[in-house]
Amino acid sequence: MQETMDLMLSIRNLAERRGVFRPEAYFFVLEALENAMASMDERGHITGEDLLEWIRDLGQERFGIMAGDVFNAWGVNATIDFGRIVFHLVGAGLLRKRDEDSLSDFIDKFDFQDAFALKVFEGRG
């Protein structure tokens, strides 16, 4: 329980210190990362691109077509912002990275409007 409280406080302090993204954005990234790791047979490294897939899926599941708006309200306007969040967490000692991990792994991987748009089925008459 204390560990959870410490993590929450660390993230709130990180968000306040950085002043870019709301704490919810950091928690969301950690939740997506945890989901990705839980899906693996053996916990291991998750690439930036794979993490973004999990973020997109969780966003669609949790917020539907409003996901882009929710992310925007948290200060996240593009996939690179999720990368910035990851690297803020790394800098705070809350995540680890490999030497080959780079912020560029998160650049323009999907467009929020397309990723969370309501899909209209063609051929309805």
N, CA, C and O atoms as a Tinker XYZ file with bonds, in Angstrom:
   500  protein
     1  N      0.823000   -1.196000    0.000000    73     2
     2  CA     0.000000    0.000000    0.000000    64     1     3
     3  C      0.868000    1.262000    0.000000    63     2     4     5
     4  O      0.606000    2.206000   -0.745000    81     3
     5  N      1.896000    1.265000    0.838000    73     3     6
     6  CA     2.795000    2.419000    0.906000    64     5     7
     7  C      3.517000    2.625000   -0.419000    63     6     8     9
     8  O      3.756000    3.756000   -0.844000    81     7
     9  N      3.865000    1.503000   -1.070000    73     7    10
    10  CA     4.546000    1.572000   -2.362000    64     9    11
    11  C      3.660000    2.266000   -3.405000    63    10    12    13
    12  O      4.146000    3.072000   -4.199000    81    11
    13  N      2.381000    1.954000   -3.399000    73    11    14
    14  CA     1.428000    2.585000   -4.325000    64    13    15
    15  C      1.310000    4.072000   -4.031000    63    14    16    17
    16  O      1.284000    4.890000   -4.951000    81    15
    17  N      1.240000    4.420000   -2.769000    73    15    18
    18  CA     1.144000    5.833000   -2.389000    64    17    19
    19  C      2.404000    6.590000   -2.788000    63    18    20    21
    20  O      2.332000    7.731000   -3.245000    81    19
    21  N      3.556000    5.952000   -2.615000    73    19    22
    22  CA     4.820000    6.579000   -3.003000    64    21    23
    23  C      4.873000    6.812000   -4.510000    63    22    24    25
    24  O      5.319000    7.866000   -4.964000    81    23
    25  N      4.413000    5.818000   -5.291000    73    23    26
    26  CA     4.387000    5.958000   -6.742000    64    25    27
    27  C      3.462000    7.093000   -7.152000    63    26    28    29
    28  O      3.814000    7.909000   -8.003000    81    27
    29  N      2.292000    7.145000   -6.556000    73    27    30
    30  CA     1.339000    8.214000   -6.879000    64    29    31
    31  C      1.941000    9.582000   -6.580000    63    30    32    33
    32  O      1.828000   10.502000   -7.390000    81    31
    33  N      2.565000    9.715000   -5.443000    73    31    34
    34  CA     3.188000   10.979000   -5.064000    64    33    35
    35  C      4.337000   11.324000   -6.008000    63    34    36    37
    36  O      4.487000   12.477000   -6.411000    81    35
    37  N      5.144000   10.331000   -6.358000    73    35    38
    38  CA     6.263000   10.561000   -7.285000    64    37    39
    39  C      5.766000   11.069000   -8.628000    63    38    40    41
    40  O      6.345000   11.990000   -9.202000    81    39
    41  N      4.696000   10.470000   -9.126000    73    39    42
    42  CA     4.168000   10.879000  -10.432000    64    41    43
    43  C      3.533000   12.254000  -10.350000    63    42    44    45
    44  O      3.704000   13.068000  -11.257000    81    43
    45  N      2.817000   12.520000   -9.298000    73    43    46
    46  CA     2.228000   13.854000   -9.142000    64    45    47
    47  C      3.329000   14.922000   -9.061000    63    46    48    49
    48  O      3.208000   15.992000   -9.658000    81    47
    49  N      4.388000   14.626000   -8.328000    73    47    50
    50  CA     5.518000   15.564000   -8.240000    64    49    51
    51  C      6.210000   15.729000   -9.590000    63    50    52    53
    52  O      6.585000   16.841000   -9.963000    81    51
    53  N      6.380000   14.629000  -10.322000    73    51    54
    54  CA     6.989000   14.679000  -11.642000    64    53    55
    55  C      6.158000   15.541000  -12.583000    63    54    56    57
    56  O      6.699000   16.394000  -13.286000    81    55
    57  N      4.853000   15.325000  -12.599000    73    55    58
    58  CA     3.966000   16.102000  -13.473000    64    57    59
    59  C      4.012000   17.582000  -13.118000    63    58    60    61
    60  O      4.024000   18.441000  -13.999000    81    59
    61  N      4.036000   17.867000  -11.838000    73    59    62
    62  CA     4.089000   19.265000  -11.401000    64    61    63
    63  C      5.436000   19.905000  -11.772000    63    62    64    65
    64  O      5.485000   21.042000  -12.241000    81    63
    65  N      6.506000   19.170000  -11.559000    73    63    66
    66  CA     7.846000   19.681000  -11.849000    64    65    67
    67  C      8.034000   19.920000  -13.345000    63    66    68    69
    68  O      8.596000   20.940000  -13.747000    81    67
    69  N      7.571000   18.994000  -14.161000    73    67    70
    70  CA     7.709000   19.116000  -15.613000    64    69    71
    71  C      6.731000   20.142000  -16.180000    63    70    72    73
    72  O      7.065000   20.877000  -17.109000    81    71
    73  N      5.525000   20.188000  -15.619000    73    71    74
    74  CA     4.540000   21.185000  -16.015000    64    73    75
    75  C      4.011000   21.064000  -17.431000    63    74    76    77
    76  O      3.521000   22.045000  -17.991000    81    75
    77  N      4.100000   19.875000  -18.022000    73    75    78
    78  CA     3.651000   19.687000  -19.399000    64    77    79
    79  C      2.412000   18.802000  -19.465000    63    78    80    81
    80  O      1.421000   19.158000  -20.103000    81    79
    81  N      2.472000   17.659000  -18.809000    73    79    82
    82  CA     1.409000   16.663000  -18.881000    64    81    83
    83  C      0.762000   16.474000  -17.516000    63    82    84    85
    84  O      1.417000   16.574000  -16.479000    81    83
    85  N     -0.526000   16.202000  -17.541000    73    83    86
    86  CA    -1.236000   15.943000  -16.287000    64    85    87
    87  C     -0.834000   14.583000  -15.726000    63    86    88    89
    88  O     -0.426000   13.702000  -16.482000    81    87
    89  N     -0.943000   14.404000  -14.428000    73    87    90
    90  CA    -0.578000   13.118000  -13.833000    64    89    91
    91  C     -1.315000   11.937000  -14.465000    63    90    92    93
    92  O     -0.757000   10.846000  -14.575000    81    91
    93  N     -2.559000   12.150000  -14.878000    73    91    94
    94  CA    -3.344000   11.070000  -15.489000    64    93    95
    95  C     -2.642000   10.488000  -16.713000    63    94    96    97
    96  O     -2.746000    9.289000  -16.971000    81    95
    97  N     -1.933000   11.317000  -17.464000    73    95    98
    98  CA    -1.223000   10.842000  -18.649000    64    97    99
    99  C     -0.110000    9.868000  -18.252000    63    98   100   101
   100  O      0.084000    8.848000  -18.913000    81    99
   101  N      0.610000   10.173000  -17.191000    73    99   102
   102  CA     1.669000    9.285000  -16.714000    64   101   103
   103  C      1.080000    7.968000  -16.214000    63   102   104   105
   104  O      1.597000    6.895000  -16.526000    81   103
   105  N      0.010000    8.048000  -15.446000    73   103   106
   106  CA    -0.641000    6.835000  -14.947000    64   105   107
   107  C     -1.154000    5.983000  -16.102000    63   106   108   109
   108  O     -1.049000    4.757000  -16.067000    81   107
   109  N     -1.708000    6.630000  -17.125000    73   107   110
   110  CA    -2.244000    5.913000  -18.278000    64   109   111
   111  C     -1.132000    5.164000  -19.004000    63   110   112   113
   112  O     -1.311000    4.004000  -19.373000    81   111
   113  N      0.007000    5.808000  -19.213000    73   111   114
   114  CA     1.143000    5.156000  -19.870000    64   113   115
   115  C      1.609000    3.961000  -19.045000    63   114   116   117
   116  O      1.893000    2.899000  -19.601000    81   115
   117  N      1.690000    4.120000  -17.743000    73   115   118
   118  CA     2.106000    2.997000  -16.888000    64   117   119
   119  C      1.098000    1.858000  -16.942000    63   118   120   121
   120  O      1.486000    0.690000  -16.922000    81   119
   121  N     -0.187000    2.179000  -17.008000    73   119   122
   122  CA    -1.205000    1.136000  -17.110000    64   121   123
   123  C     -1.093000    0.393000  -18.444000    63   122   124   125
   124  O     -1.185000   -0.834000  -18.477000    81   123
   125  N     -0.898000    1.123000  -19.531000    73   123   126
   126  CA    -0.727000    0.487000  -20.842000    64   125   127
   127  C      0.518000   -0.395000  -20.847000    63   126   128   129
   128  O      0.506000   -1.492000  -21.406000    81   127
   129  N      1.588000    0.085000  -20.226000    73   127   130
   130  CA     2.821000   -0.696000  -20.134000    64   129   131
   131  C      2.592000   -1.970000  -19.322000    63   130   132   133
   132  O      3.062000   -3.045000  -19.694000    81   131
   133  N      1.882000   -1.842000  -18.239000    73   131   134
   134  CA     1.580000   -3.019000  -17.413000    64   133   135
   135  C      0.734000   -4.028000  -18.193000    63   134   136   137
   136  O      0.965000   -5.234000  -18.104000    81   135
   137  N     -0.239000   -3.538000  -18.950000    73   135   138
   138  CA    -1.058000   -4.428000  -19.782000    64   137   139
   139  C     -0.193000   -5.155000  -20.806000    63   138   140   141
   140  O     -0.356000   -6.355000  -21.026000    81   139
   141  N      0.721000   -4.428000  -21.427000    73   139   142
   142  CA     1.617000   -5.031000  -22.416000    64   141   143
   143  C      2.472000   -6.117000  -21.776000    63   142   144   145
   144  O      2.636000   -7.202000  -22.335000    81   143
   145  N      3.006000   -5.823000  -20.619000    73   143   146
   146  CA     3.877000   -6.793000  -19.943000    64   145   147
   147  C      3.090000   -8.007000  -19.461000    63   146   148   149
   148  O      3.596000   -9.129000  -19.489000    81   147
   149  N      1.868000   -7.787000  -19.024000    73   147   150
   150  CA     1.034000   -8.895000  -18.559000    64   149   151
   151  C      0.680000   -9.843000  -19.699000    63   150   152   153
   152  O      0.397000  -11.018000  -19.462000    81   151
   153  N      0.693000   -9.350000  -20.917000    73   151   154
   154  CA     0.357000  -10.191000  -22.070000    64   153   155
   155  C      1.525000  -11.074000  -22.508000    63   154   156   157
   156  O      1.354000  -11.993000  -23.310000    81   155
   157  N      2.700000  -10.789000  -21.979000    73   155   158
   158  CA     3.900000  -11.528000  -22.367000    64   157   159
   159  C      4.035000  -12.787000  -21.517000    63   158   160   161
   160  O      3.628000  -12.812000  -20.355000    81   159
   161  N      4.617000  -13.837000  -22.116000    73   159   162
   162  CA     4.890000  -15.052000  -21.353000    64   161   163
   163  C      5.916000  -14.779000  -20.262000    63   162   164   165
   164  O      5.829000  -15.307000  -19.153000    81   163
   165  N      6.883000  -13.945000  -20.603000    73   163   166
   166  CA     7.933000  -13.568000  -19.663000    64   165   167
   167  C      8.126000  -12.067000  -19.751000    63   166   168   169
   168  O      8.321000  -11.524000  -20.838000    81   167
   169  N      8.071000  -11.393000  -18.603000    73   167   170
   170  CA     8.214000   -9.931000  -18.614000    64   169   171
   171  C      9.541000   -9.549000  -19.241000    63   170   172   173
   172  O     10.582000  -10.139000  -18.952000    81   171
   173  N      9.479000   -8.545000  -20.105000    73   171   174
   174  CA    10.685000   -8.108000  -20.776000    64   173   175
   175  C     10.510000   -6.715000  -21.347000    63   174   176   177
   176  O      9.619000   -5.964000  -20.951000    81   175
   177  N     11.367000   -6.396000  -22.273000    73   175   178
   178  CA    11.388000   -5.069000  -22.872000    64   177   179
   179  C     10.184000   -4.862000  -23.799000    63   178   180   181
   180  O      9.783000   -5.773000  -24.523000    81   179
   181  N      9.625000   -3.671000  -23.765000    73   179   182
   182  CA     8.553000   -3.266000  -24.669000    64   181   183
   183  C      9.093000   -2.117000  -25.512000    63   182   184   185
   184  O      9.599000   -1.134000  -24.970000    81   183
   185  N      8.991000   -2.231000  -26.813000    73   183   186
   186  CA     9.474000   -1.148000  -27.672000    64   185   187
   187  C      8.499000    0.023000  -27.622000    63   186   188   189
   188  O      7.343000   -0.131000  -27.228000    81   187
   189  N      8.979000    1.185000  -28.023000    73   187   190
   190  CA     8.119000    2.361000  -28.078000    64   189   191
   191  C      6.930000    2.140000  -28.984000    63   190   192   193
   192  O      5.806000    2.507000  -28.640000    81   191
   193  N      7.166000    1.547000  -30.133000    73   191   194
   194  CA     6.083000    1.296000  -31.079000    64   193   195
   195  C      5.049000    0.325000  -30.507000    63   194   196   197
   196  O      3.846000    0.528000  -30.666000    81   195
   197  N      5.522000   -0.724000  -29.844000    73   195   198
   198  CA     4.589000   -1.672000  -29.221000    64   197   199
   199  C      3.795000   -0.996000  -28.102000    63   198   200   201
   200  O      2.591000   -1.213000  -27.971000    81   199
   201  N      4.468000   -0.188000  -27.309000    73   199   202
   202  CA     3.770000    0.516000  -26.228000    64   201   203
   203  C      2.680000    1.415000  -26.801000    63   202   204   205
   204  O      1.588000    1.497000  -26.240000    81   203
   205  N      2.964000    2.081000  -27.900000    73   203   206
   206  CA     1.951000    2.941000  -28.516000    64   205   207
   207  C      0.739000    2.148000  -28.977000    63   206   208   209
   208  O     -0.383000    2.652000  -28.923000    81   207
   209  N      0.940000    0.927000  -29.426000    73   207   210
   210  CA    -0.199000    0.068000  -29.802000    64   209   211
   211  C     -1.069000   -0.219000  -28.578000    63   210   212   213
   212  O     -2.297000   -0.178000  -28.650000    81   211
   213  N     -0.420000   -0.505000  -27.473000    73   211   214
   214  CA    -1.159000   -0.762000  -26.236000    64   213   215
   215  C     -1.868000    0.495000  -25.740000    63   214   216   217
   216  O     -2.989000    0.425000  -25.236000    81   215
   217  N     -1.218000    1.630000  -25.883000    73   215   218
   218  CA    -1.829000    2.904000  -25.501000    64   217   219
   219  C     -3.056000    3.161000  -26.361000    63   218   220   221
   220  O     -4.108000    3.547000  -25.851000    81   219
   221  N     -2.923000    2.946000  -27.674000    73   219   222
   222  CA    -4.053000    3.161000  -28.574000    64   221   223
   223  C     -5.216000    2.228000  -28.211000    63   222   224   225
   224  O     -6.369000    2.657000  -28.147000    81   223
   225  N     -4.901000    0.951000  -27.975000    73   223   226
   226  CA    -5.958000   -0.012000  -27.636000    64   225   227
   227  C     -6.647000    0.352000  -26.331000    63   226   228   229
   228  O     -7.873000    0.304000  -26.239000    81   227
   229  N     -5.865000    0.715000  -25.323000    73   227   230
   230  CA    -6.450000    1.090000  -24.034000    64   229   231
   231  C     -7.262000    2.377000  -24.171000    63   230   232   233
   232  O     -8.327000    2.509000  -23.567000    81   231
   233  N     -6.766000    3.312000  -24.954000    73   231   234
   234  CA    -7.509000    4.549000  -25.201000    64   233   235
   235  C     -8.845000    4.283000  -25.867000    63   234   236   237
   236  O     -9.862000    4.858000  -25.479000    81   235
   237  N     -8.846000    3.407000  -26.878000    73   235   238
   238  CA   -10.087000    3.061000  -27.567000    64   237   239
   239  C    -11.058000    2.377000  -26.618000    63   238   240   241
   240  O    -12.252000    2.673000  -26.609000    81   239
   241  N    -10.529000    1.462000  -25.822000    73   239   242
   242  CA   -11.370000    0.718000  -24.876000    64   241   243
   243  C    -11.948000    1.626000  -23.792000    63   242   244   245
   244  O    -13.136000    1.548000  -23.477000    81   243
   245  N    -11.119000    2.471000  -23.234000    73   243   246
   246  CA   -11.512000    3.289000  -22.097000    64   245   247
   247  C    -12.339000    4.502000  -22.496000    63   246   248   249
   248  O    -13.320000    4.830000  -21.830000    81   247
   249  N    -11.946000    5.175000  -23.587000    73   247   250
   250  CA   -12.556000    6.466000  -23.923000    64   249   251
   251  C    -13.262000    6.504000  -25.274000    63   250   252   253
   252  O    -13.940000    7.484000  -25.580000    81   251
   253  N    -13.119000    5.464000  -26.084000    73   251   254
   254  CA   -13.773000    5.423000  -27.391000    64   253   255
   255  C    -13.366000    6.607000  -28.256000    63   254   256   257
   256  O    -12.196000    6.986000  -28.302000    81   255
   257  N    -14.349000    7.186000  -28.940000    73   255   258
   258  CA   -14.049000    8.283000  -29.863000    64   257   259
   259  C    -13.582000    9.541000  -29.150000    63   258   260   261
   260  O    -13.086000   10.468000  -29.790000    81   259
   261  N    -13.735000    9.581000  -27.836000    73   259   262
   262  CA   -13.303000   10.747000  -27.059000    64   261   263
   263  C    -11.839000   10.653000  -26.618000    63   262   264   265
   264  O    -11.326000   11.579000  -25.988000    81   263
   265  N    -11.164000    9.551000  -26.940000    73   263   266
   266  CA    -9.792000    9.340000  -26.466000    64   265   267
   267  C     -8.863000   10.488000  -26.852000    63   266   268   269
   268  O     -8.095000   10.968000  -26.019000    81   267
   269  N     -8.925000   10.925000  -28.094000    73   267   270
   270  CA    -8.062000   12.026000  -28.525000    64   269   271
   271  C     -8.304000   13.282000  -27.716000    63   270   272   273
   272  O     -7.361000   13.988000  -27.358000    81   271
   273  N     -9.575000   13.565000  -27.425000    73   271   274
   274  CA    -9.906000   14.742000  -26.623000    64   273   275
   275  C     -9.400000   14.606000  -25.191000    63   274   276   277
   276  O     -8.907000   15.568000  -24.603000    81   275
   277  N     -9.526000   13.401000  -24.637000    73   275   278
   278  CA    -9.029000   13.163000  -23.277000    64   277   279
   279  C     -7.516000   13.356000  -23.243000    63   278   280   281
   280  O     -6.991000   14.033000  -22.359000    81   279
   281  N     -6.821000   12.762000  -24.204000    73   279   282
   282  CA    -5.365000   12.904000  -24.248000    64   281   283
   283  C     -4.970000   14.367000  -24.403000    63   282   284   285
   284  O     -4.036000   14.832000  -23.750000    81   283
   285  N     -5.678000   15.095000  -25.268000    73   283   286
   286  CA    -5.391000   16.524000  -25.446000    64   285   287
   287  C     -5.561000   17.279000  -24.135000    63   286   288   289
   288  O     -4.757000   18.156000  -23.819000    81   287
   289  N     -6.597000   16.950000  -23.366000    73   287   290
   290  CA    -6.832000   17.606000  -22.079000    64   289   291
   291  C     -5.704000   17.307000  -21.090000    63   290   292   293
   292  O     -5.455000   18.085000  -20.168000    81   291
   293  N     -5.032000   16.186000  -21.286000    73   291   294
   294  CA    -3.903000   15.815000  -20.431000    64   293   295
   295  C     -2.592000   16.436000  -20.924000    63   294   296   297
   296  O     -1.551000   16.273000  -20.288000    81   295
   297  N     -2.641000   17.148000  -22.055000    73   295   298
   298  CA    -1.442000   17.756000  -22.625000    64   297   299
   299  C     -0.777000   16.906000  -23.689000    63   298   300   301
   300  O      0.286000   17.264000  -24.196000    81   299
   301  N     -1.394000   15.780000  -24.034000    73   299   302
   302  CA    -0.844000   14.864000  -25.028000    64   301   303
   303  C     -1.531000   15.143000  -26.359000    63   302   304   305
   304  O     -2.737000   14.939000  -26.499000    81   303
   305  N     -0.753000   15.614000  -27.341000    73   303   306
   306  CA    -1.319000   16.000000  -28.626000    64   305   307
   307  C     -0.851000   15.148000  -29.795000    63   306   308   309
   308  O     -1.403000   15.245000  -30.891000    81   307
   309  N      0.152000   14.323000  -29.577000    73   307   310
   310  CA     0.694000   13.466000  -30.630000    64   309   311
   311  C      1.420000   12.296000  -29.974000    63   310   312   313
   312  O      1.697000   12.321000  -28.775000    81   311
   313  N      1.722000   11.276000  -30.767000    73   311   314
   314  CA     2.363000   10.088000  -30.191000    64   313   315
   315  C      3.717000   10.402000  -29.563000    63   314   316   317
   316  O      4.117000    9.737000  -28.607000    81   315
   317  N      4.419000   11.384000  -30.070000    73   315   318
   318  CA     5.712000   11.734000  -29.468000    64   317   319
   319  C      5.548000   12.195000  -28.019000    63   318   320   321
   320  O      6.463000   12.044000  -27.209000    81   319
   321  N      4.389000   12.751000  -27.697000    73   319   322
   322  CA     4.155000   13.164000  -26.309000    64   321   323
   323  C      4.141000   11.962000  -25.375000    63   322   324   325
   324  O      4.589000   12.058000  -24.232000    81   323
   325  N      3.627000   10.822000  -25.856000    73   323   326
   326  CA     3.709000    9.611000  -25.031000    64   325   327
   327  C      5.163000    9.214000  -24.835000    63   326   328   329
   328  O      5.535000    8.741000  -23.761000    81   327
   329  N      5.983000    9.400000  -25.853000    73   327   330
   330  CA     7.415000    9.149000  -25.711000    64   329   331
   331  C      8.045000   10.073000  -24.689000    63   330   332   333
   332  O      8.874000    9.642000  -23.888000    81   331
   333  N      7.664000   11.327000  -24.710000    73   331   334
   334  CA     8.180000   12.280000  -23.716000    64   333   335
   335  C      7.806000   11.836000  -22.303000    63   334   336   337
   336  O      8.611000   11.929000  -21.376000    81   335
   337  N      6.580000   11.354000  -22.154000    73   335   338
   338  CA     6.138000   10.861000  -20.842000    64   337   339
   339  C      7.002000    9.685000  -20.417000    63   338   340   341
   340  O      7.455000    9.627000  -19.274000    81   339
   341  N      7.234000    8.748000  -21.330000    73   339   342
   342  CA     8.083000    7.593000  -21.013000    64   341   343
   343  C      9.470000    8.064000  -20.572000    63   342   344   345
   344  O     10.002000    7.575000  -19.576000    81   343
   345  N     10.046000    8.997000  -21.298000    73   343   346
   346  CA    11.388000    9.456000  -20.959000    64   345   347
   347  C     11.399000   10.314000  -19.696000    63   346   348   349
   348  O     12.417000   10.358000  -19.005000    81   347
   349  N     10.311000   10.991000  -19.375000    73   347   350
   350  CA    10.210000   11.661000  -18.071000    64   349   351
   351  C     10.240000   10.614000  -16.964000    63   350   352   353
   352  O     10.910000   10.794000  -15.947000    81   351
   353  N      9.505000    9.511000  -17.170000    73   351   354
   354  CA     9.471000    8.428000  -16.173000    64   353   355
   355  C     10.840000    7.772000  -16.033000    63   354   356   357
   356  O     11.247000    7.405000  -14.931000    81   355
   357  N     11.541000    7.627000  -17.138000    73   355   358
   358  CA    12.915000    7.090000  -17.094000    64   357   359
   359  C     13.812000    8.038000  -16.306000    63   358   360   361
   360  O     14.575000    7.610000  -15.440000    81   359
   361  N     13.714000    9.330000  -16.616000    73   359   362
   362  CA    14.534000   10.326000  -15.928000    64   361   363
   363  C     14.285000   10.385000  -14.437000    63   362   364   365
   364  O     15.179000   10.712000  -13.657000    81   363
   365  N     13.049000   10.062000  -14.043000    73   363   366
   366  CA    12.692000   10.065000  -12.623000    64   365   367
   367  C     13.033000    8.739000  -11.948000    63   366   368   369
   368  O     12.800000    8.568000  -10.751000    81   367
   369  N     13.582000    7.806000  -12.715000    73   367   370
   370  CA    13.951000    6.505000  -12.145000    64   369   371
   371  C     12.786000    5.553000  -11.969000    63   370   372   373
   372  O     12.910000    4.551000  -11.264000    81   371
   373  N     11.660000    5.844000  -12.594000    73   371   374
   374  CA    10.470000    4.998000  -12.455000    64   373   375
   375  C     10.364000    3.940000  -13.548000    63   374   376   377
   376  O      9.625000    2.966000  -13.403000    81   375
   377  N     11.100000    4.131000  -14.641000    73   375   378
   378  CA    11.205000    3.146000  -15.710000    64   377   379
   379  C     12.664000    3.060000  -16.123000    63   378   380   381
   380  O     13.468000    3.947000  -15.837000    81   379
   381  N     12.984000    1.964000  -16.805000    73   379   382
   382  CA    14.334000    1.801000  -17.351000    64   381   383
   383  C     14.233000    1.764000  -18.870000    63   382   384   385
   384  O     13.186000    1.441000  -19.431000    81   383
   385  N     15.328000    2.098000  -19.515000    73   383   386
   386  CA    15.386000    2.030000  -20.969000    64   385   387
   387  C     16.650000    1.315000  -21.393000    63   386   388   389
   388  O     17.610000    1.183000  -20.633000    81   387
   389  N     16.616000    0.860000  -22.628000    73   387   390
   390  CA    17.810000    0.280000  -23.229000    64   389   391
   391  C     18.538000    1.367000  -24.009000    63   390   392   393
   392  O     17.952000    2.397000  -24.342000    81   391
   393  N     19.798000    1.139000  -24.295000    73   391   394
   394  CA    20.590000    2.121000  -25.045000    64   393   395
   395  C     19.963000    2.443000  -26.392000    63   394   396   397
   396  O     20.031000    3.580000  -26.857000    81   395
   397  N     19.353000    1.445000  -27.018000    73   395   398
   398  CA    18.780000    1.656000  -28.346000    64   397   399
   399  C     17.413000    2.350000  -28.323000    63   398   400   401
   400  O     16.898000    2.724000  -29.377000    81   399
   401  N     16.826000    2.524000  -27.146000    73   399   402
   402  CA    15.541000    3.220000  -27.037000    64   401   403
   403  C     15.743000    4.707000  -27.281000    63   402   404   405
   404  O     16.704000    5.310000  -26.805000    81   403
   405  N     14.818000    5.280000  -28.031000    73   403   406
   406  CA    14.953000    6.681000  -28.408000    64   405   407
   407  C     13.584000    7.340000  -28.471000    63   406   408   409
   408  O     12.573000    6.688000  -28.727000    81   407
   409  N     13.574000    8.622000  -28.238000    73   407   410
   410  CA    12.338000    9.384000  -28.367000    64   409   411
   411  C     11.785000    9.280000  -29.791000    63   410   412   413
   412  O     10.574000    9.350000  -30.001000    81   411
   413  N     12.670000    9.114000  -30.750000    73   411   414
   414  CA    12.225000    9.011000  -32.147000    64   413   415
   415  C     11.365000    7.763000  -32.389000    63   414   416   417
   416  O     10.654000    7.692000  -33.392000    81   415
   417  N     11.422000    6.784000  -31.484000    73   415   418
   418  CA    10.575000    5.592000  -31.599000    64   417   419
   419  C      9.087000    5.944000  -31.500000    63   418   420   421
   420  O      8.231000    5.130000  -31.847000    81   419
   421  N      8.785000    7.139000  -31.032000    73   419   422
   422  CA     7.410000    7.547000  -30.769000    64   421   423
   423  C      6.871000    8.589000  -31.759000    63   422   424   425
   424  O      5.734000    9.043000  -31.626000    81   423
   425  N      7.680000    8.959000  -32.739000    73   423   426
   426  CA     7.281000   10.046000  -33.644000    64   425   427
   427  C      6.259000    9.569000  -34.676000    63   426   428   429
   428  O      6.493000    8.599000  -35.396000    81   427
   429  N      5.131000   10.262000  -34.733000    73   427   430
   430  CA     4.114000   10.082000  -35.784000    64   429   431
   431  C      3.741000    8.633000  -36.060000    63   430   432   433
   432  O      3.728000    8.207000  -37.215000    81   431
   433  N      3.442000    7.886000  -35.032000    73   431   434
   434  CA     3.063000    6.480000  -35.226000    64   433   435
   435  C      1.587000    6.319000  -35.552000    63   434   436   437
   436  O      1.214000    5.379000  -36.253000    81   435
   437  N      0.743000    7.210000  -35.061000    73   435   438
   438  CA    -0.653000    7.242000  -35.481000    64   437   439
   439  C     -1.220000    8.615000  -35.216000    63   438   440   441
   440  O     -0.726000    9.357000  -34.367000    81   439
   441  N     -2.249000    8.940000  -35.944000    73   439   442
   442  CA    -2.928000   10.224000  -35.810000    64   441   443
   443  C     -4.119000   10.040000  -34.878000    63   442   444   445
   444  O     -4.904000    9.109000  -35.052000    81   443
   445  N     -4.258000   10.912000  -33.901000    73   443   446
   446  CA    -5.341000   10.783000  -32.925000    64   445   447
   447  C     -6.712000   10.793000  -33.593000    63   446   448   449
   448  O     -7.593000   10.022000  -33.211000    81   447
   449  N     -6.898000   11.651000  -34.576000    73   447   450
   450  CA    -8.202000   11.736000  -35.237000    64   449   451
   451  C     -8.547000   10.408000  -35.910000    63   450   452   453
   452  O     -9.681000    9.939000  -35.818000    81   451
   453  N     -7.576000    9.808000  -36.579000    73   451   454
   454  CA    -7.822000    8.537000  -37.259000    64   453   455
   455  C     -7.938000    7.378000  -36.273000    63   454   456   457
   456  O     -8.800000    6.512000  -36.424000    81   455
   457  N     -7.079000    7.364000  -35.276000    73   455   458
   458  CA    -7.021000    6.233000  -34.352000    64   457   459
   459  C     -8.283000    6.082000  -33.521000    63   458   460   461
   460  O     -8.657000    4.969000  -33.151000    81   459
   461  N     -8.937000    7.188000  -33.230000    73   459   462
   462  CA   -10.077000    7.122000  -32.323000    64   461   463
   463  C    -11.390000    7.552000  -32.975000    63   462   464   465
   464  O    -12.396000    7.741000  -32.290000    81   463
   465  N    -11.376000    7.707000  -34.306000    73   463   466
   466  CA   -12.591000    8.119000  -35.010000    64   465   467
   467  C    -13.598000    6.987000  -34.997000    63   466   468   469
   468  O    -13.243000    5.809000  -35.014000    81   467
   469  N    -14.844000    7.370000  -34.968000    73   467   470
   470  CA   -15.924000    6.388000  -35.063000    64   469   471
   471  C    -15.898000    5.782000  -36.456000    63   470   472   473
   472  O    -15.971000    6.503000  -37.451000    81   471
   473  N    -15.796000    4.484000  -36.530000    73   471   474
   474  CA   -15.737000    3.806000  -37.823000    64   473   475
   475  C    -17.163000    3.590000  -38.319000    63   474   476   477
   476  O    -17.981000    2.959000  -37.650000    81   475
   477  N    -17.441000    4.122000  -39.495000    73   475   478
   478  CA   -18.749000    3.963000  -40.108000    64   477   479
   479  C    -18.653000    2.805000  -41.086000    63   478   480   481
   480  O    -17.756000    2.758000  -41.928000    81   479
   481  N    -19.584000    1.877000  -40.966000    73   479   482
   482  CA   -19.564000    0.713000  -41.844000    64   481   483
   483  C    -20.096000    1.090000  -43.212000    63   482   484   485
   484  O    -21.179000    1.658000  -43.353000    81   483
   485  N    -19.297000    0.754000  -44.214000    73   483   486
   486  CA   -19.700000    1.026000  -45.584000    64   485   487
   487  C    -20.670000   -0.039000  -46.031000    63   486   488   489
   488  O    -20.685000   -1.150000  -45.501000    81   487
   489  N    -21.483000    0.309000  -47.014000    73   487   490
   490  CA   -22.382000   -0.656000  -47.601000    64   489   491
   491  C    -23.740000   -0.747000  -46.919000    63   490   492   493
   492  O    -24.576000   -1.566000  -47.300000    81   491
   493  N    -23.961000    0.093000  -45.912000    73   491   494
   494  CA   -25.277000    0.077000  -45.287000    64   493   495
   495  C    -26.246000    0.802000  -46.215000    63   494   496   497
   496  O    -25.884000    1.800000  -46.837000    81   495
   497  N    -27.422000    0.323000  -46.305000    73   495   498
   498  CA   -28.330000    0.956000  -47.238000    64   497   499
   499  C    -29.583000    1.378000  -46.698000    63   498   500
   500  O    -30.414000    1.926000  -47.422000    81   499
